[in-house]
């Protein structure tokens, strides 16, 4: 895993600040590069977000801000059969 950038905040932040920092990491040049390597082209924001989630960066980021764990369907391994909520 390539990490989650330079955020090492411990403690809690407002939801707005948490989401701003999260989007900053998802849209970072570092994540764009790794996501592009994964998908084989210049990734869309959705592909960047999916890469960030699947590579474990989201879990590491969440730990920095004392957030509760994600639901099991979000953290399952790729290829596992699990029923995600309908969209």
Beta strands, then each sheet from edge to edge (+ up, - down):
end
